[in-house]
Amino acid sequence: MLRKLVLFVACAVVILGVSTYAAFQLSPWPSVLLIRYSFDKGGAEAAASISHLVPKDVSVQRGQSYAPGDPDAMFDVFAPAHMEGPLPAVVWVHGGGFVAGTRSDLSGYLQILAARGFVTVGSWRMSLPTQSVSTSIPNASFWPAILLARRSPRRRR
């Protein structure tokens, strides 16, 4: 009886191992999901670690679209709340290896920079495995986001 149980467990482990190996070889999904999990966990931890440093006096515009109809083509704009005139800009394009992470992971950093006199733009593009990189790269045209950000957030309201 013990021998049958050991044989059953050994067969189950081998089948599970072969299935896992085959899944990683035949599809990008298992790798992407592992990377996504790691990025999401790390991004959330990083955002939480600086949350006490994020200033309150920043003008915030989230979820601006630079390609209507494309749910991934979004950007956020942060600007100093009490500064006028042309300001230097920081444009942060987060691609996440076309796999993971979000623009909200960066918002704390960008708000800190905005409080110090910069207009900051956080853009994001994720596609794999739902799209291929070859279709994502031409669609990742961030110039519209940059051009839209050139206008003051106060004038865009």
Backbone as JSON, one array per atom type, in Angstrom:
{
  "sequence": "MLRKLVLFVACAVVILGVSTYAAFQLSPWPSVLLIRYSFDKGGAEAAASISHLVPKDVSVQRGQSYAPGDPDAMFDVFAPAHMEGPLPAVVWVHGGGFVAGTRSDLSGYLQILAARGFVTVGSWRMSLPTQSVSTSIPNASFWPAILLARRSPRRRR",
  "N": [[0.82, -1.19, 0.0], [1.9, 1.28, 0.83], [3.91, 1.47, -1.04], [2.44, 1.82, -3.43], [1.29, 4.3, -2.93], [3.57, 5.95, -2.78], [4.5, 5.63, -5.41], [2.33, 6.73, -6.79], [2.44, 9.44, -5.9], [4.99, 10.12, -6.85], [4.57, 9.86, -9.64], [2.63, 11.85, -9.97], [4.12, 14.14, -9.32], [6.05, 14.11, -11.37], [4.37, 14.37, -13.64], [3.23, 16.87, -13.1], [5.56, 18.45, -13.12], [6.48, 18.1, -15.81], [4.27, 19.16, -17.15], [4.32, 21.84, -16.25], [6.82, 22.66, -17.26], [6.28, 22.36, -20.02], [4.2, 24.23, -20.31], [5.58, 26.66, -19.85], [7.28, 26.61, -22.02], [5.64, 26.57, -24.26], [3.89, 28.72, -24.19], [3.66, 32.26, -23.62], [2.28, 33.15, -21.42], [2.58, 31.98, -18.67], [5.14, 32.95, -17.85], [4.8, 35.72, -18.16], [2.76, 36.21, -16.31], [4.07, 35.61, -13.9], [6.09, 37.6, -13.92], [4.48, 39.87, -13.95], [3.2, 39.63, -11.45], [5.41, 39.96, -9.75], [6.26, 42.61, -10.44], [3.94, 44.07, -9.76], [3.76, 43.63, -7.0], [6.22, 44.72, -6.15], [5.93, 47.35, -7.09], [3.74, 48.31, -5.63], [4.78, 48.16, -3.04], [6.92, 49.99, -3.25], [5.53, 52.37, -3.81], [4.06, 52.64, -1.45], [6.13, 53.01, 0.36], [7.03, 55.59, -0.1], [4.87, 57.17, 0.31], [4.41, 58.91, 2.45], [5.98, 61.06, 1.78], [4.84, 62.34, -0.33], [3.64, 65.31, -1.6], [0.83, 67.51, -0.9], [0.08, 69.76, -2.28], [-0.2, 69.77, -5.2], [-1.15, 69.99, -8.57], [-3.25, 67.72, -10.15], [-3.88, 65.59, -12.84], [-5.33, 62.81, -13.88], [-5.41, 59.87, -15.96], [-5.49, 60.8, -18.64], [-6.02, 60.64, -22.14], [-4.05, 59.77, -24.93], [-4.51, 58.51, -27.25], [-7.39, 58.03, -28.38], [-9.71, 55.42, -27.78], [-7.88, 53.44, -27.29], [-7.26, 51.65, -24.54], [-4.87, 51.37, -23.17], [-3.33, 53.56, -23.76], [-2.64, 55.91, -22.02], [-2.02, 58.74, -19.85], [-0.73, 60.58, -17.03], [-0.75, 63.83, -15.59], [1.14, 65.99, -13.63], [1.51, 68.96, -11.83], [3.07, 71.87, -10.36], [1.12, 73.43, -7.88], [1.03, 76.15, -7.31], [2.52, 77.66, -9.14], [3.28, 79.6, -11.96], [3.62, 80.1, -15.53], [6.07, 79.07, -18.02], [7.41, 75.9, -17.35], [10.0, 73.56, -16.49], [9.91, 70.22, -17.83], [9.34, 66.8, -16.98], [9.21, 63.78, -18.51], [8.05, 60.68, -18.06], [8.19, 57.6, -19.28], [6.74, 54.66, -18.82], [7.29, 51.47, -19.64], [7.42, 48.91, -18.7], [8.63, 46.65, -19.69], [6.85, 45.95, -21.58], [5.12, 44.33, -20.24], [4.42, 44.52, -17.44], [3.51, 46.46, -14.49], [2.33, 49.81, -13.72], [1.2, 53.14, -14.56], [0.41, 54.36, -12.25], [2.09, 53.38, -10.33], [4.2, 55.09, -10.43], [3.3, 57.57, -9.7], [3.67, 58.79, -7.17], [6.43, 59.48, -7.12], [6.45, 61.26, -9.28], [4.75, 63.28, -8.38], [6.23, 64.29, -6.26], [8.38, 65.42, -7.67], [6.92, 67.33, -9.11], [6.11, 69.06, -7.09], [8.44, 70.32, -6.66], [8.79, 72.1, -8.7], [8.53, 71.17, -11.34], [6.75, 70.24, -14.32], [5.27, 67.19, -14.59], [4.94, 64.17, -16.43], [3.45, 61.11, -16.57], [3.52, 58.27, -18.36], [2.28, 55.25, -19.87], [2.55, 51.95, -21.09], [1.39, 48.86, -21.86], [1.37, 45.59, -23.15], [1.93, 42.85, -23.73], [0.82, 39.58, -22.81], [-1.27, 39.97, -24.55], [-1.08, 41.44, -26.88], [1.31, 41.61, -29.55], [4.8, 42.54, -29.38], [5.63, 43.71, -31.73], [3.34, 44.94, -32.71], [2.82, 46.67, -30.69], [4.95, 48.48, -30.31], [4.95, 50.36, -32.56], [2.49, 51.54, -31.9], [3.0, 52.78, -29.54], [3.28, 55.55, -29.41], [4.37, 58.21, -27.89], [4.51, 60.88, -28.28], [2.15, 62.44, -28.69], [1.23, 62.58, -26.04], [3.23, 64.04, -24.84], [3.03, 66.46, -26.23], [0.43, 67.23, -25.49], [0.85, 67.63, -22.79], [2.33, 69.9, -22.72], [0.69, 72.03, -22.56], [-0.58, 74.04, -19.98], [-1.89, 72.49, -17.04], [-3.86, 73.96, -15.75], [-4.98, 75.46, -17.77], [-6.26, 73.56, -19.27], [-8.59, 72.78, -18.17]],
  "CA": [[0.0, 0.0, 0.0], [2.8, 2.42, 0.89], [4.61, 1.53, -2.32], [1.52, 2.4, -4.4], [1.16, 5.72, -2.6], [4.82, 6.59, -3.21], [4.49, 5.61, -6.87], [1.32, 7.71, -7.22], [2.97, 10.78, -5.64], [6.1, 10.34, -7.79], [3.97, 10.09, -10.96], [1.97, 13.14, -9.94], [5.17, 15.16, -9.35], [6.61, 14.1, -12.72], [3.37, 14.94, -14.55], [3.15, 18.29, -12.8], [6.8, 19.06, -13.6], [6.46, 18.11, -17.27], [3.23, 20.1, -17.56], [4.82, 23.18, -15.99], [7.86, 22.92, -18.26], [5.62, 22.53, -21.32], [3.47, 25.5, -20.29], [6.53, 27.75, -20.0], [7.88, 26.54, -23.34], [4.65, 26.71, -25.33], [3.08, 29.93, -24.06], [4.27, 33.34, -22.83], [1.44, 33.51, -20.27], [3.11, 31.73, -17.32], [6.24, 33.89, -17.55], [4.24, 37.06, -18.03], [2.03, 36.3, -15.05], [5.06, 35.69, -12.81], [6.71, 38.92, -13.96], [3.44, 40.82, -13.54], [3.04, 39.52, -10.0], [6.6, 40.56, -9.13], [6.2, 44.05, -10.64], [2.83, 44.63, -9.0], [4.14, 43.6, -5.59], [7.29, 45.7, -5.95], [5.4, 48.7, -7.32], [2.9, 48.67, -4.49], [5.66, 48.39, -1.9], [7.66, 51.23, -3.47], [4.59, 53.49, -3.66], [3.74, 52.77, -0.02], [7.31, 53.47, 1.1], [7.23, 57.04, -0.25], [3.57, 57.85, 0.42], [4.49, 60.0, 3.43], [6.74, 62.15, 1.18], [4.09, 62.92, -1.44], [3.03, 66.57, -1.17], [-0.6, 67.68, -1.18], [-0.13, 70.96, -3.1], [0.16, 69.48, -6.59], [-2.28, 69.86, -9.48], [-3.23, 66.35, -10.64], [-4.82, 65.17, -13.88], [-5.08, 61.39, -14.13], [-6.18, 59.17, -16.98], [-5.61, 61.52, -19.9], [-5.8, 59.73, -23.26], [-3.38, 60.32, -26.1], [-4.97, 57.74, -28.42], [-8.76, 57.61, -28.05], [-10.06, 54.06, -28.17], [-6.86, 52.51, -26.82], [-7.28, 51.77, -23.08], [-3.51, 51.41, -22.63], [-2.67, 54.81, -24.15], [-3.05, 56.89, -21.01], [-0.96, 59.41, -19.12], [-1.1, 61.45, -15.92], [0.02, 65.07, -15.55], [1.25, 66.61, -12.31], [2.13, 70.28, -11.94], [3.03, 72.63, -9.11], [-0.18, 74.08, -7.73], [1.1, 77.61, -7.14], [3.54, 78.23, -10.02], [2.79, 79.97, -13.29], [4.63, 80.27, -16.56], [6.72, 77.86, -18.54], [8.15, 75.13, -16.35], [10.66, 72.38, -17.07], [9.06, 69.02, -17.8], [9.9, 65.46, -16.9], [8.29, 62.82, -19.11], [8.46, 59.34, -17.64], [7.46, 56.59, -20.05], [6.92, 53.35, -18.2], [6.89, 50.4, -20.53], [7.33, 47.67, -17.93], [9.02, 45.54, -20.54], [5.6, 45.62, -22.26], [4.53, 43.22, -19.51], [3.86, 44.76, -16.11], [3.62, 47.77, -13.87], [1.33, 50.78, -14.16], [1.64, 54.52, -14.38], [0.13, 54.76, -10.87], [3.27, 53.04, -9.53], [5.14, 56.2, -10.51], [2.67, 58.85, -9.4], [4.29, 59.42, -6.0], [7.68, 60.12, -7.55], [6.16, 62.39, -10.16], [4.18, 64.36, -7.57], [7.34, 64.9, -5.52], [9.07, 66.29, -8.62], [6.04, 68.46, -9.42], [6.15, 70.0, -5.96], [9.74, 71.03, -6.71], [8.81, 73.04, -9.8], [8.49, 70.54, -12.66], [5.54, 69.6, -14.81], [5.67, 65.8, -14.83], [3.99, 63.37, -17.19], [3.69, 59.68, -16.42], [2.83, 57.54, -19.41], [2.32, 53.81, -19.62], [2.19, 51.1, -22.22], [1.54, 47.43, -21.59], [0.65, 44.87, -24.19], [2.12, 41.4, -23.75], [0.81, 38.76, -24.01], [-2.48, 40.15, -25.34], [-0.64, 41.95, -28.17], [2.73, 41.34, -29.74], [5.64, 43.73, -29.28], [5.7, 44.35, -33.05], [2.19, 45.84, -32.87], [2.8, 47.62, -29.58], [5.97, 49.53, -30.45], [4.46, 51.49, -33.37], [1.37, 52.18, -31.23], [3.47, 53.44, -28.32], [3.69, 56.9, -29.79], [4.13, 59.05, -26.71], [4.61, 62.29, -28.61], [0.92, 63.18, -28.37], [1.17, 62.83, -24.59], [4.17, 65.14, -24.55], [2.46, 67.7, -26.76], [-0.7, 67.61, -24.65], [1.35, 68.06, -21.49], [2.95, 71.23, -22.84], [-0.29, 73.02, -22.11], [-0.73, 74.06, -18.52], [-3.08, 71.79, -16.54], [-4.91, 74.92, -15.38], [-5.65, 75.89, -18.99], [-6.94, 72.43, -19.89], [-9.85, 72.49, -17.46]],
  "C": [[0.87, 1.26, 0.0], [3.54, 2.59, -0.43], [3.73, 2.15, -3.4], [1.36, 3.9, -4.17], [2.38, 6.5, -3.06], [4.87, 6.67, -4.73], [3.49, 6.64, -7.42], [1.84, 9.13, -7.05], [4.1, 11.09, -6.61], [5.56, 10.62, -9.19], [3.31, 11.46, -11.03], [3.0, 14.27, -10.03], [5.78, 15.24, -10.74], [5.63, 14.73, -13.71], [3.24, 16.44, -14.33], [4.39, 19.03, -13.32], [6.84, 19.17, -15.12], [5.42, 19.11, -17.78], [3.68, 21.55, -17.36], [5.88, 23.56, -17.01], [7.23, 23.19, -19.62], [4.87, 23.86, -21.39], [4.41, 26.68, -20.5], [7.16, 27.76, -21.39], [6.9, 26.88, -24.45], [3.87, 28.02, -25.3], [3.83, 31.0, -23.26], [3.51, 33.63, -21.53], [2.05, 33.17, -18.91], [4.23, 32.69, -16.92], [5.71, 35.29, -17.31], [3.51, 37.21, -16.7], [2.96, 36.35, -13.85], [5.72, 37.06, -12.76], [5.72, 39.98, -13.49], [3.24, 40.81, -12.03], [4.2, 40.21, -9.28], [6.57, 42.08, -9.25], [5.12, 44.68, -9.78], [3.16, 44.69, -7.51], [5.19, 44.66, -5.3], [6.81, 47.12, -6.12], [4.56, 49.18, -6.16], [3.75, 48.97, -3.25], [6.43, 49.7, -2.04], [6.76, 52.44, -3.28], [4.25, 53.71, -2.19], [4.91, 53.34, 0.76], [7.53, 54.97, 0.97], [5.94, 57.83, -0.04], [3.62, 59.02, 1.42], [5.26, 61.21, 2.89], [5.96, 62.89, 0.09], [3.37, 64.18, -0.96], [1.55, 66.66, -1.58], [-0.85, 68.83, -2.16], [0.35, 70.78, -4.54], [-1.13, 69.37, -7.39], [-2.18, 68.5, -10.18], [-4.29, 66.15, -11.72], [-4.47, 63.74, -14.25], [-5.93, 60.9, -15.3], [-6.43, 59.94, -18.25], [-5.28, 60.56, -21.04], [-5.06, 60.43, -24.37], [-3.7, 59.54, -27.36], [-6.37, 57.22, -28.09], [-9.07, 56.22, -28.61], [-9.06, 53.02, -27.71], [-6.78, 52.64, -25.3], [-5.89, 51.81, -22.44], [-2.82, 52.75, -22.88], [-3.12, 55.95, -23.24], [-1.82, 57.54, -20.38], [-1.56, 60.26, -18.01], [-0.21, 62.68, -15.97], [-0.04, 65.62, -14.14], [2.0, 67.92, -12.48], [2.12, 70.95, -10.58], [1.73, 73.42, -9.02], [-0.08, 75.6, -7.74], [2.18, 78.25, -8.0], [2.93, 78.49, -11.38], [3.96, 80.01, -14.26], [5.2, 78.97, -17.06], [7.56, 77.18, -17.46], [8.88, 73.99, -17.05], [9.77, 71.15, -16.89], [9.89, 67.76, -17.68], [8.84, 64.52, -17.46], [8.82, 61.43, -18.79], [7.58, 58.33, -18.37], [7.76, 55.24, -19.42], [6.39, 52.29, -19.14], [6.74, 49.09, -19.8], [7.72, 46.45, -18.73], [7.84, 45.05, -21.37], [4.85, 44.52, -21.54], [3.81, 43.68, -18.24], [4.12, 46.17, -15.62], [2.54, 48.7, -14.42], [1.86, 52.18, -13.95], [1.36, 54.98, -12.94], [1.28, 54.37, -9.93], [4.23, 54.22, -9.43], [4.58, 57.51, -9.97], [3.27, 59.54, -8.17], [5.58, 60.14, -6.35], [7.4, 61.37, -8.37], [5.54, 63.56, -9.4], [5.26, 65.05, -6.73], [8.12, 65.85, -6.43], [8.23, 67.52, -8.96], [6.06, 69.5, -8.31], [7.44, 70.81, -5.95], [9.89, 71.87, -7.98], [8.82, 72.45, -11.2], [7.05, 70.19, -13.02], [5.98, 68.17, -15.12], [4.54, 65.05, -15.52], [4.38, 61.92, -17.0], [2.85, 58.93, -17.44], [3.09, 56.06, -19.23], [1.93, 53.08, -20.87], [2.43, 49.66, -21.85], [0.77, 46.67, -22.65], [0.78, 43.36, -24.09], [1.31, 40.73, -22.66], [-0.43, 38.96, -24.86], [-2.2, 40.72, -26.73], [0.82, 41.57, -28.33], [3.51, 42.64, -29.64], [5.66, 44.45, -30.62], [4.49, 45.25, -33.3], [2.18, 46.91, -31.8], [3.78, 48.77, -29.79], [5.49, 50.66, -31.36], [3.3, 52.23, -32.7], [1.8, 52.97, -29.99], [4.01, 54.81, -28.64], [3.35, 57.84, -28.64], [4.2, 60.54, -27.03], [3.31, 63.04, -28.39], [0.79, 63.49, -26.89], [2.07, 64.0, -24.23], [3.59, 66.47, -25.03], [1.27, 68.16, -25.93], [-0.23, 68.17, -23.31], [1.98, 69.44, -21.55], [1.99, 72.31, -22.42], [-0.42, 72.91, -20.6], [-1.97, 73.29, -18.1], [-4.2, 72.75, -16.19], [-5.65, 75.4, -16.62], [-6.48, 74.78, -19.61], [-8.29, 72.16, -19.25], [-11.05, 73.01, -18.19]]
}
